[in-house]
């Protein structure tokens, strides 16, 4: 592998992504909790998730996914696969995607040793640093050369970062505080004081294709606004309908939404409840 060093200084990302790694998610053994939590963490800071990828424990697929993430320049969180068991491939795949060697990070190693001492003390045992299982645990501190570390307040086993891609464990109790640390340490300049809001109306008796020109007009007239259409055929309260709305910064929504309602009046449709989500 090349002795290059990945970029470790965060730059303004064009998008925010999430990668969730593990066969247990795709097989249904465990339900994914990272996606809704990540959305909440970002929303609390006025940010939004742009995409999410789910990948099983295939080194080839993980490597390809991470290669795209590194090349994108996006802010990406990767959850899972950074342990030291045979089914944990993320650290190795990150190094392969970057063309780098895996090296023992000194600070991560020190934290792992500190954790092992804590466990020995809790169990009333003598800490034996050269014991085979303790040496094996140091593998969790093997990161691509030049990686930064992400502190783990739960058990001191650090995650790592390469450029704007941040690797955390699959366990929510560890991953979520680590993701918050990344956001609050490196990306406060992106936080929005006025978070996005959504305003929408329930539309009965309309087809999406018929409403598409109106949606395109609203987005063209109000730059920065996103128009969304959520059709339903069996809603328990509204039955067949379309939820049509706009989302964006509050000062834009209060201009675009009345224009959307005005445009709907030219169609032979029935309007139902209006909804606001902040």
C-alpha positions as a Markdown table, in Angstrom:
| # | Residue | x | y | z |
|---|---|---|---|---|
| 1 | Unk | 0.0 | 0.0 | 0.0 |
| 2 | Unk | 1.1 | 3.6 | -0.7 |
| 3 | Unk | 2.5 | 5.6 | 2.3 |
| 4 | Unk | 0.1 | 8.4 | 1.6 |
| 5 | Unk | -1.7 | 10.3 | 4.4 |
| 6 | Unk | -5.4 | 11.0 | 4.1 |
| 7 | Unk | -6.7 | 14.5 | 4.5 |
| 8 | Unk | -7.7 | 15.0 | 8.2 |
| 9 | Unk | -8.8 | 18.7 | 8.1 |
| 10 | Unk | -12.6 | 18.9 | 7.6 |
| 11 | Unk | -13.7 | 21.0 | 4.7 |
| 12 | Unk | -17.3 | 22.2 | 4.0 |
| 13 | Unk | -19.1 | 19.1 | 2.6 |
| 14 | Unk | -21.5 | 19.2 | -0.3 |
| 15 | Unk | -23.8 | 16.6 | 1.3 |
| 16 | Unk | -24.2 | 14.5 | 4.4 |
| 17 | Unk | -24.3 | 10.7 | 4.2 |
| 18 | Unk | -24.6 | 7.7 | 6.4 |
| 19 | Unk | -23.2 | 4.2 | 5.8 |
| 20 | Unk | -24.6 | 1.3 | 7.9 |
| 21 | Unk | -22.5 | -1.9 | 7.8 |
| 22 | Unk | -23.5 | -5.4 | 8.9 |
| 23 | Unk | -25.2 | -8.6 | 7.8 |
| 24 | Unk | -27.3 | -8.5 | 10.9 |
| 25 | Unk | -29.2 | -5.4 | 9.6 |
| 26 | Unk | -29.8 | -6.9 | 6.1 |
| 27 | Unk | -30.9 | -10.2 | 7.5 |
| 28 | Unk | -33.3 | -8.6 | 9.9 |
| 29 | Unk | -31.7 | -10.0 | 13.0 |
| 30 | Unk | -31.4 | -6.4 | 14.2 |
| 31 | Unk | -33.4 | -3.4 | 13.3 |
| 32 | Unk | -31.5 | -0.4 | 12.2 |
| 33 | Unk | -31.7 | 2.5 | 14.7 |
| 34 | Unk | -28.9 | 4.6 | 13.3 |
| 35 | Unk | -30.9 | 6.2 | 10.4 |
| 36 | Unk | -33.7 | 7.8 | 12.5 |
| 37 | Unk | -31.2 | 8.9 | 15.2 |
| 38 | Unk | -28.8 | 10.4 | 12.7 |
| 39 | Unk | -31.7 | 12.4 | 11.2 |
| 40 | Unk | -32.6 | 13.6 | 14.7 |
| 41 | Unk | -29.0 | 14.6 | 15.5 |
| 42 | Unk | -28.7 | 16.5 | 12.3 |
| 43 | Unk | -32.1 | 18.1 | 12.6 |
| 44 | Unk | -31.3 | 19.4 | 16.1 |
| 45 | Unk | -28.4 | 21.3 | 14.5 |
| 46 | Unk | -30.4 | 22.6 | 11.5 |
| 47 | Unk | -28.8 | 20.0 | 9.1 |
| 48 | Unk | -30.3 | 17.3 | 7.0 |
| 49 | Unk | -29.2 | 13.8 | 5.8 |
| 50 | Unk | -28.9 | 13.5 | 2.0 |
| 51 | Unk | -28.4 | 9.8 | 1.6 |
| 52 | Unk | -27.9 | 6.5 | 3.4 |
| 53 | Unk | -26.2 | 3.2 | 2.2 |
| 54 | Unk | -26.7 | -0.2 | 3.8 |
| 55 | Unk | -23.9 | -2.7 | 3.2 |
| 56 | Unk | -23.4 | -6.3 | 4.4 |
| 57 | Unk | -20.2 | -7.8 | 5.7 |
| 58 | Unk | -18.7 | -8.1 | 2.2 |
| 59 | Unk | -15.2 | -6.6 | 2.1 |
| 60 | Unk | -15.5 | -5.9 | -1.7 |
| 61 | Unk | -18.8 | -4.1 | -1.3 |
| 62 | Unk | -17.6 | -2.2 | 1.8 |
| 63 | Unk | -14.4 | -1.1 | 0.0 |
| 64 | Unk | -16.3 | 0.1 | -3.0 |
| 65 | Unk | -18.8 | 2.0 | -0.8 |
| 66 | Unk | -16.0 | 3.6 | 1.2 |
| 67 | Unk | -14.1 | 4.5 | -1.9 |
| 68 | Unk | -17.1 | 6.5 | -3.2 |
| 69 | Unk | -17.5 | 8.2 | 0.2 |
| 70 | Unk | -13.8 | 9.3 | 0.3 |
| 71 | Unk | -14.0 | 10.6 | -3.3 |
| 72 | Unk | -17.2 | 12.5 | -2.6 |
| 73 | Unk | -15.9 | 15.0 | -0.1 |
| 74 | Unk | -19.2 | 14.6 | 1.7 |
| 75 | Unk | -19.5 | 14.4 | 5.5 |
| 76 | Unk | -20.2 | 10.7 | 6.0 |
| 77 | Unk | -20.7 | 8.7 | 9.1 |
| 78 | Unk | -20.0 | 4.9 | 8.9 |
| 79 | Unk | -21.5 | 2.7 | 11.6 |
| 80 | Unk | -20.3 | -0.8 | 12.3 |
| 81 | Unk | -17.6 | -3.2 | 11.6 |
| 82 | Unk | -14.7 | -1.6 | 13.4 |
| 83 | Unk | -14.1 | -4.3 | 16.0 |
| 84 | Unk | -11.5 | -7.0 | 15.9 |
| 85 | Unk | -13.5 | -10.2 | 15.1 |
| 86 | Unk | -13.3 | -12.0 | 11.8 |
| 87 | Unk | -16.6 | -10.4 | 10.6 |
| 88 | Unk | -15.3 | -6.9 | 11.2 |
| 89 | Unk | -13.9 | -5.6 | 7.9 |
| 90 | Unk | -14.4 | -1.8 | 8.0 |
| 91 | Unk | -10.9 | -0.7 | 9.2 |
| 92 | Unk | -9.2 | -2.9 | 6.6 |
| 93 | Unk | -11.6 | -1.8 | 3.8 |
| 94 | Unk | -11.0 | 1.9 | 4.7 |
| 95 | Unk | -7.3 | 1.4 | 4.3 |
| 96 | Unk | -7.7 | -0.5 | 1.1 |
| 97 | Unk | -10.0 | 2.1 | -0.4 |
| 98 | Unk | -7.4 | 4.8 | 0.4 |
| 99 | Unk | -4.4 | 2.8 | -0.6 |
| 100 | Unk | -2.9 | 3.1 | 2.9 |
| 101 | Unk | -1.4 | 0.8 | 5.5 |
| 102 | Unk | -3.1 | -0.1 | 8.8 |
| 103 | Unk | -1.0 | 1.2 | 11.7 |
| 104 | Unk | -1.5 | 1.2 | 15.4 |
| 105 | Unk | -2.6 | 4.6 | 16.5 |
| 106 | Unk | -0.6 | 5.6 | 19.6 |
| 107 | Unk | -3.5 | 7.5 | 21.3 |
| 108 | Unk | -6.0 | 4.8 | 20.5 |
| 109 | Unk | -3.7 | 2.1 | 21.8 |
| 110 | Unk | -3.2 | 4.0 | 25.0 |
| 111 | Unk | -7.0 | 4.3 | 25.5 |
| 112 | Unk | -7.4 | 0.5 | 24.8 |
| 113 | Unk | -4.7 | -0.3 | 27.4 |
| 114 | Unk | -6.4 | 2.0 | 29.9 |
| 115 | Unk | -9.7 | 0.3 | 29.2 |
| 116 | Unk | -8.1 | -3.2 | 29.8 |
| 117 | Unk | -6.6 | -2.0 | 33.1 |
| 118 | Unk | -10.0 | -0.7 | 34.2 |
| 119 | Unk | -11.7 | -4.0 | 33.4 |
| 120 | Unk | -9.0 | -6.0 | 35.2 |
| 121 | Unk | -9.4 | -3.7 | 38.3 |
| 122 | Unk | -13.2 | -4.2 | 38.2 |
| 123 | Unk | -12.8 | -7.9 | 38.1 |
| 124 | Unk | -10.1 | -8.0 | 40.8 |
| 125 | Unk | -7.5 | -9.3 | 38.5 |
| 126 | Unk | -3.9 | -8.3 | 37.6 |
| 127 | Unk | -3.6 | -6.5 | 34.3 |
| 128 | Unk | -1.3 | -8.5 | 32.0 |
| 129 | Unk | -0.5 | -6.4 | 28.9 |
| 130 | Unk | 1.3 | -9.3 | 27.1 |
| 131 | Unk | -1.6 | -11.8 | 27.5 |
| 132 | Unk | -2.7 | -12.9 | 24.0 |
| 133 | Unk | -6.2 | -11.7 | 24.3 |
| 134 | Unk | -5.0 | -8.3 | 25.5 |
| 135 | Unk | -2.6 | -8.0 | 22.6 |
| 136 | Unk | -5.5 | -8.9 | 20.3 |
| 137 | Unk | -7.6 | -6.1 | 21.6 |
| 138 | Unk | -5.0 | -3.6 | 20.4 |
| 139 | Unk | -6.1 | -4.5 | 16.9 |
| 140 | Unk | -9.1 | -2.2 | 17.5 |
| 141 | Unk | -6.5 | 0.7 | 17.4 |
| 142 | Unk | -5.3 | -0.3 | 13.9 |
| 143 | Unk | -6.4 | 2.5 | 11.6 |
| 144 | Unk | -5.4 | 3.8 | 8.1 |
| 145 | Unk | -2.1 | 5.7 | 8.4 |
| 146 | Unk | -2.7 | 9.3 | 9.3 |
| 147 | Unk | -6.3 | 8.8 | 10.7 |
| 148 | Unk | -7.7 | 10.9 | 13.4 |
| 149 | Unk | -9.5 | 9.4 | 16.4 |
| 150 | Unk | -13.0 | 9.8 | 17.7 |
| 151 | Unk | -13.2 | 9.5 | 21.5 |
| 152 | Unk | -15.6 | 6.9 | 22.8 |
| 153 | Unk | -17.1 | 8.0 | 26.2 |
| 154 | Unk | -18.7 | 4.6 | 26.8 |
| 155 | Unk | -15.7 | 2.3 | 26.9 |
| 156 | Unk | -12.7 | 4.3 | 25.6 |
| 157 | Unk | -12.3 | 2.2 | 22.4 |
| 158 | Unk | -11.9 | 5.0 | 19.9 |
| 159 | Unk | -13.4 | 5.3 | 16.5 |
| 160 | Unk | -11.4 | 7.0 | 13.7 |
| 161 | Unk | -11.7 | 9.5 | 10.8 |
| 162 | Unk | -10.1 | 9.8 | 7.4 |
| 163 | Unk | -10.8 | 13.2 | 5.9 |
| 164 | Unk | -14.6 | 13.8 | 6.3 |
| 165 | Unk | -15.5 | 10.2 | 6.7 |
| 166 | Unk | -16.1 | 9.2 | 10.4 |
| 167 | Unk | -16.1 | 5.6 | 11.6 |
| 168 | Unk | -18.0 | 4.6 | 14.7 |
| 169 | Unk | -19.1 | 1.3 | 16.3 |
| 170 | Unk | -22.4 | -0.3 | 15.4 |
| 171 | Unk | -23.6 | -0.1 | 19.0 |
| 172 | Unk | -25.9 | 2.9 | 19.4 |
| 173 | Unk | -24.9 | 3.6 | 23.0 |
| 174 | Unk | -21.4 | 4.2 | 21.7 |
| 175 | Unk | -22.0 | 5.5 | 18.1 |
| 176 | Unk | -24.4 | 8.3 | 18.9 |
| 177 | Unk | -22.4 | 10.3 | 21.4 |
| 178 | Unk | -19.4 | 9.9 | 19.1 |
| 179 | Unk | -21.3 | 11.3 | 16.2 |
| 180 | Unk | -22.5 | 14.2 | 18.3 |
| 181 | Unk | -18.8 | 14.8 | 19.3 |
| 182 | Unk | -17.8 | 14.9 | 15.6 |
| 183 | Unk | -20.6 | 17.4 | 14.7 |
| 184 | Unk | -20.0 | 19.7 | 17.7 |
| 185 | Unk | -16.2 | 19.6 | 17.4 |
| 186 | Unk | -15.7 | 20.0 | 13.7 |
| 187 | Unk | -18.9 | 21.2 | 12.0 |
| 188 | Unk | -20.4 | 24.0 | 14.2 |
| 189 | Unk | -19.8 | 26.3 | 11.2 |
| 190 | Unk | -22.5 | 24.4 | 9.3 |
| 191 | Unk | -25.2 | 24.6 | 12.0 |
| 192 | Unk | -28.3 | 26.6 | 11.0 |
| 193 | Unk | -29.9 | 28.8 | 13.6 |
| 194 | Unk | -33.2 | 28.7 | 11.7 |
| 195 | Unk | -33.8 | 25.0 | 10.9 |
| 196 | Unk | -35.9 | 23.9 | 8.0 |
| 197 | Unk | -39.6 | 23.6 | 8.3 |
| 198 | Unk | -42.2 | 21.7 | 6.2 |
| 199 | Unk | -45.7 | 23.0 | 5.4 |
| 200 | Unk | -48.1 | 20.8 | 3.4 |
| 201 | Unk | -51.7 | 20.2 | 2.6 |
| 202 | Unk | -53.7 | 17.0 | 2.0 |
| 203 | Unk | -55.0 | 16.9 | -1.6 |
| 204 | Unk | -57.8 | 14.6 | -2.7 |
| 205 | Unk | -58.7 | 13.7 | -6.2 |
| 206 | Unk | -55.4 | 14.6 | -7.9 |
| 207 | Unk | -52.7 | 12.7 | -9.8 |
| 208 | Unk | -49.0 | 13.4 | -9.2 |
| 209 | Unk | -48.4 | 13.8 | -13.0 |
| 210 | Unk | -51.1 | 16.5 | -13.1 |
| 211 | Unk | -49.5 | 18.4 | -10.2 |
| 212 | Unk | -45.9 | 18.1 | -11.5 |
| 213 | Unk | -45.9 | 21.4 | -13.5 |
| 214 | Unk | -47.0 | 23.3 | -10.4 |
| 215 | Unk | -44.3 | 21.7 | -8.3 |
| 216 | Unk | -41.7 | 22.6 | -10.9 |
| 217 | Unk | -42.9 | 26.2 | -11.0 |
| 218 | Unk | -42.7 | 26.6 | -7.2 |
| 219 | Unk | -39.1 | 25.3 | -7.1 |
| 220 | Unk | -38.2 | 27.6 | -10.0 |
| 221 | Unk | -39.8 | 30.7 | -8.4 |
| 222 | Unk | -38.5 | 30.1 | -4.9 |
| 223 | Unk | -34.8 | 29.1 | -5.1 |
| 224 | Unk | -33.9 | 27.0 | -2.0 |
| 225 | Unk | -37.3 | 25.5 | -1.6 |
| 226 | Unk | -37.9 | 21.8 | -2.1 |
| 227 | Unk | -41.4 | 20.7 | -3.1 |
| 228 | Unk | -42.5 | 17.2 | -2.0 |
| 229 | Unk | -45.3 | 14.9 | -3.0 |
| 230 | Unk | -46.2 | 11.9 | -0.8 |
| 231 | Unk | -49.0 | 9.8 | -2.3 |
| 232 | Unk | -51.0 | 7.3 | -0.3 |
| 233 | Unk | -53.6 | 4.8 | -1.3 |
| 234 | Unk | -54.7 | 3.4 | 2.0 |
| 235 | Unk | -54.1 | 6.0 | 4.7 |
| 236 | Unk | -56.2 | 5.0 | 7.8 |
| 237 | Unk | -57.5 | 8.6 | 8.2 |
| 238 | Unk | -57.4 | 10.2 | 4.8 |
| 239 | Unk | -57.7 | 7.2 | 2.4 |
| 240 | Unk | -56.4 | 7.9 | -1.1 |
| 241 | Unk | -54.7 | 11.3 | -1.2 |
| 242 | Unk | -51.5 | 13.2 | -1.9 |
| 243 | Unk | -49.6 | 15.2 | 0.8 |
| 244 | Unk | -48.2 | 18.1 | -1.2 |
| 245 | Unk | -45.9 | 20.6 | 0.4 |
| 246 | Unk | -42.8 | 22.7 | 0.6 |
| 247 | Unk | -39.8 | 22.6 | 2.8 |
| 248 | Unk | -36.8 | 24.9 | 3.4 |
| 249 | Unk | -35.8 | 27.8 | 5.5 |
| 250 | Unk | -38.8 | 29.4 | 7.4 |
| 251 | Unk | -38.6 | 32.7 | 5.6 |
| 252 | Unk | -38.8 | 30.9 | 2.2 |
| 253 | Unk | -41.6 | 28.5 | 3.2 |
| 254 | Unk | -43.9 | 31.4 | 4.3 |
| 255 | Unk | -43.6 | 32.8 | 0.8 |
| 256 | Unk | -43.7 | 29.5 | -1.2 |
| 257 | Unk | -46.5 | 27.8 | 0.6 |
| 258 | Unk | -49.2 | 30.4 | -0.2 |
| 259 | Unk | -48.1 | 30.3 | -3.8 |
| 260 | Unk | -48.5 | 26.5 | -3.8 |
| 261 | Unk | -52.1 | 26.8 | -2.4 |
| 262 | Unk | -52.9 | 29.5 | -5.0 |
| 263 | Unk | -51.6 | 27.2 | -7.7 |
| 264 | Unk | -53.8 | 24.3 | -6.5 |
| 265 | Unk | -56.9 | 26.4 | -6.9 |
| 266 | Unk | -56.6 | 26.1 | -10.6 |
| 267 | Unk | -57.1 | 22.3 | -10.3 |
| 268 | Unk | -60.4 | 20.5 | -9.6 |
| 269 | Unk | -59.2 | 19.0 | -6.3 |
| 270 | Unk | -60.4 | 19.0 | -2.8 |
| 271 | Unk | -58.0 | 20.2 | -0.1 |
| 272 | Unk | -57.9 | 18.7 | 3.4 |
| 273 | Unk | -56.0 | 19.5 | 6.5 |
| 274 | Unk | -52.8 | 21.6 | 6.4 |
| 275 | Unk | -49.7 | 20.3 | 8.2 |
| 276 | Unk | -46.7 | 22.0 | 9.6 |
| 277 | Unk | -43.5 | 20.2 | 10.8 |
| 278 | Unk | -40.6 | 22.0 | 12.4 |
